[in-house]
């Protein structure tokens, strides 16, 4: 079974242009999170979707799921106090949905709407072959390591540096056990799943994703999102 766990627990404080969480901001008449959910809902290899939603907005999200006819959403659960705990809440719901079936989970940001069908398929295949899939993109700028007082201590070899994005995918039992280890160790602030899994020694395998797989967190990102949609519409992409 292949389950998408979408975390949409952020409040969007960096957006600073809206009184609603960023995932519900509309772009060309459609909420950002719906763009994201539709990719997974339409994918033939995805069996179910679980969403970890910011507290108090679960009902609104459920209404949107019905409005846009999303058939694979099986659970909408409350997000946690941290991103890590929002993902954990989603994983718990995923375990309820899979009912002990061996399952692959694809963990994805609700505000990353520009993945595609190939990325989803490649994540699933990579987990089958390598136990993990960390969607990534090449770095296009020079990367610097900065020490005290703003002093540059190292210029990294750009050919050996990648940007980790999402989905980040694993066997459900592996990532769930990793989260339990973190909680037993009193750690609740891992920035993403690959950081948590690397900490506990699980194997990580990269797959390529599109450079435009951006996370919509600032007003500038909204402009970029509109530009990407316009570009895709111009060249006839769906």
C-alpha positions as CSV (number, residue, x, y, z in Angstrom):
1,X,0.0,0.0,0.0
2,X,1.3,3.5,-0.9
3,X,0.1,6.3,1.4
4,X,0.8,10.0,1.1
5,X,1.1,11.9,4.4
6,X,0.6,15.6,3.7
7,X,1.5,17.9,6.5
8,X,-0.2,21.3,6.5
9,X,0.2,22.3,10.1
10,X,2.0,25.7,9.6
11,X,0.4,29.0,10.4
12,X,2.3,30.9,7.6
13,X,3.7,33.7,9.8
14,X,6.3,34.6,7.1
15,X,3.6,35.2,4.5
16,X,2.5,38.4,6.3
17,X,-0.2,39.1,3.8
18,X,-3.1,37.0,4.9
19,X,-5.0,36.2,8.1
20,X,-5.4,32.5,7.0
21,X,-2.8,29.8,7.0
22,X,-0.6,29.8,3.9
23,X,-1.9,26.4,2.7
24,X,-5.4,27.8,2.2
25,X,-4.4,31.0,0.3
26,X,-5.9,30.9,-3.2
27,X,-3.8,31.2,-6.3
28,X,-5.9,31.6,-9.4
29,X,-9.0,30.7,-7.5
30,X,-7.7,27.4,-5.9
31,X,-6.1,26.9,-2.5
32,X,-2.4,26.0,-2.6
33,X,-3.0,22.7,-0.7
34,X,-5.5,21.6,-3.3
35,X,-2.9,21.9,-6.1
36,X,-0.7,19.6,-4.0
37,X,-3.4,17.1,-3.0
38,X,-4.6,16.7,-6.6
39,X,-1.2,15.4,-7.7
40,X,-1.5,12.5,-5.2
41,X,-5.2,12.0,-5.6
42,X,-4.8,11.5,-9.4
43,X,-1.7,9.2,-9.2
44,X,-2.6,5.6,-10.0
45,X,0.0,4.2,-7.5
46,X,-1.3,6.2,-4.5
47,X,-3.9,4.3,-2.5
48,X,-4.6,6.7,0.3
49,X,-3.9,10.2,1.6
50,X,-3.7,11.4,5.2
51,X,-3.4,15.1,6.0
52,X,-2.0,16.6,9.2
53,X,-3.8,19.9,9.4
54,X,-3.3,23.1,11.5
55,X,-5.6,22.9,14.6
56,X,-9.0,24.6,14.0
57,X,-9.0,24.3,10.3
58,X,-9.8,20.6,9.9
59,X,-13.4,21.3,9.1
60,X,-12.5,23.8,6.4
61,X,-10.1,21.4,4.9
62,X,-12.7,18.6,4.9
63,X,-15.0,20.9,3.0
64,X,-12.4,21.6,0.4
65,X,-11.7,17.9,0.0
66,X,-15.4,17.4,-0.8
67,X,-15.6,20.5,-3.0
68,X,-12.8,19.4,-5.2
69,X,-13.8,15.7,-5.3
70,X,-10.7,14.3,-3.8
71,X,-11.4,10.6,-3.4
72,X,-8.3,9.2,-1.7
73,X,-8.2,11.4,1.4
74,X,-8.9,8.9,4.3
75,X,-8.0,10.9,7.4
76,X,-7.6,14.6,8.4
77,X,-5.9,14.8,11.7
78,X,-4.7,17.7,13.9
79,X,-1.2,18.8,13.5
80,X,1.3,18.9,16.4
81,X,3.2,21.6,18.2
82,X,6.2,21.1,15.9
83,X,6.6,20.0,12.3
84,X,8.1,16.8,13.5
85,X,5.0,16.1,15.6
86,X,2.6,17.0,12.8
87,X,4.3,14.4,10.7
88,X,4.1,11.9,13.5
89,X,0.4,12.5,13.9
90,X,0.0,11.8,10.2
91,X,2.1,8.6,10.4
92,X,-0.1,7.4,13.2
93,X,-3.2,7.9,11.0
94,X,-1.5,6.2,8.1
95,X,-0.9,3.1,10.3
96,X,-4.6,3.1,11.1
97,X,-5.4,3.3,7.4
98,X,-3.0,0.6,6.2
99,X,-4.2,-1.9,8.9
100,X,-0.8,-3.6,9.2
101,X,-0.3,-4.0,5.5
102,X,3.4,-3.4,4.4
103,X,3.2,0.2,3.2
104,X,5.3,2.9,1.7
105,X,4.7,6.4,3.0
106,X,5.4,9.6,1.0
107,X,5.8,12.6,3.3
108,X,5.1,15.8,1.6
109,X,4.6,19.5,2.4
110,X,1.1,20.8,1.7
111,X,2.7,23.9,0.2
112,X,4.9,22.2,-2.3
113,X,2.5,22.1,-5.3
114,X,5.0,21.5,-8.1
115,X,6.0,17.9,-8.0
116,X,4.8,15.6,-10.8
117,X,3.7,12.1,-11.5
118,X,7.2,10.9,-12.2
119,X,8.5,12.2,-8.9
120,X,5.8,10.2,-7.1
121,X,6.5,7.0,-9.0
122,X,10.3,7.4,-8.5
123,X,9.8,7.8,-4.8
124,X,7.8,4.6,-4.6
125,X,10.3,2.6,-6.7
126,X,13.3,4.0,-4.7
127,X,11.8,2.9,-1.4
128,X,11.3,-0.6,-2.8
129,X,14.9,-0.8,-3.9
130,X,16.8,1.3,-1.3
131,X,14.4,1.8,1.7
132,X,14.2,5.5,1.2
133,X,13.7,8.3,-1.3
134,X,14.8,11.9,-0.6
135,X,13.6,14.2,-3.4
136,X,16.3,16.7,-4.2
137,X,17.4,19.3,-6.6
138,X,20.8,20.5,-7.8
139,X,22.3,23.6,-6.3
140,X,22.6,26.5,-8.9
141,X,24.4,29.0,-6.6
142,X,27.7,29.0,-4.9
143,X,27.4,27.5,-1.4
144,X,29.4,29.0,1.5
145,X,30.0,27.8,5.1
146,X,30.0,30.8,7.4
147,X,31.7,30.8,10.8
148,X,31.8,33.4,13.6
149,X,31.5,37.1,12.7
150,X,30.3,36.3,9.2
151,X,33.7,34.9,8.1
152,X,33.6,32.4,5.2
153,X,35.2,29.2,6.3
154,X,34.6,27.0,3.3
155,X,33.4,27.3,-0.3
156,X,31.6,24.0,-1.1
157,X,32.0,22.0,-4.3
158,X,28.6,22.7,-5.9
159,X,28.7,19.5,-7.8
160,X,28.5,17.6,-4.5
161,X,25.8,19.6,-2.9
162,X,22.0,19.0,-3.3
163,X,19.0,20.7,-1.8
164,X,16.7,18.3,0.1
165,X,13.0,18.9,-0.8
166,X,9.9,16.6,-0.7
167,X,8.5,14.0,-0.9
168,X,10.7,12.2,1.5
169,X,9.6,8.6,1.5
170,X,10.2,5.4,3.5
171,X,8.7,2.1,4.5
172,X,6.0,3.2,7.0
173,X,7.4,1.0,9.8
174,X,10.9,2.4,9.4
175,X,9.9,6.1,9.7
176,X,7.4,5.4,12.4
177,X,10.1,3.6,14.5
178,X,12.5,6.5,13.8
179,X,9.9,8.9,15.3
180,X,9.5,6.8,18.3
181,X,13.2,6.7,18.9
182,X,13.3,10.5,18.7
183,X,10.5,10.9,21.2
184,X,12.2,8.4,23.6
185,X,15.3,10.6,23.3
186,X,13.3,13.7,24.0
187,X,13.9,15.2,20.6
188,X,11.0,17.0,19.0
189,X,12.5,19.5,16.6
190,X,14.0,17.6,13.7
191,X,13.5,19.9,10.7
192,X,12.5,17.2,8.3
193,X,12.2,13.4,8.0
194,X,15.6,12.8,6.3
195,X,17.3,14.7,9.1
196,X,15.6,12.5,11.7
197,X,16.4,9.3,9.7
198,X,20.0,10.2,9.1
199,X,20.4,10.8,12.9
200,X,19.3,7.3,13.6
201,X,21.4,5.7,10.9
202,X,18.8,4.7,8.4
203,X,19.9,4.6,4.7
204,X,19.1,7.7,2.6
205,X,18.9,7.6,-1.2
206,X,18.4,10.7,-3.4
207,X,16.2,11.0,-6.4
208,X,16.0,14.0,-8.7
209,X,13.1,16.3,-8.6
210,X,12.1,19.4,-10.6
211,X,13.9,22.6,-9.7
212,X,10.6,24.4,-9.4
213,X,9.5,22.1,-6.5
214,X,9.5,25.2,-4.2
215,X,7.9,25.6,-0.8
216,X,5.4,28.4,-0.7
217,X,6.2,30.3,2.5
218,X,6.7,34.0,1.6
219,X,4.9,36.6,-0.7
220,X,7.8,36.2,-3.1
221,X,7.0,32.5,-3.4
222,X,3.4,33.3,-4.3
223,X,4.7,35.4,-7.2
224,X,6.9,32.5,-8.2
225,X,4.0,30.1,-8.0
226,X,1.9,32.2,-10.3
227,X,4.8,32.5,-12.7
228,X,5.3,28.7,-12.8
229,X,1.6,28.1,-13.4
230,X,1.5,30.7,-16.2
231,X,4.6,29.1,-17.8
232,X,3.1,25.6,-17.6
233,X,-0.2,26.8,-19.0
234,X,1.7,28.5,-21.8
235,X,3.5,25.4,-22.9
236,X,0.4,23.2,-22.4
237,X,1.4,21.2,-19.3
238,X,-1.4,19.9,-17.1
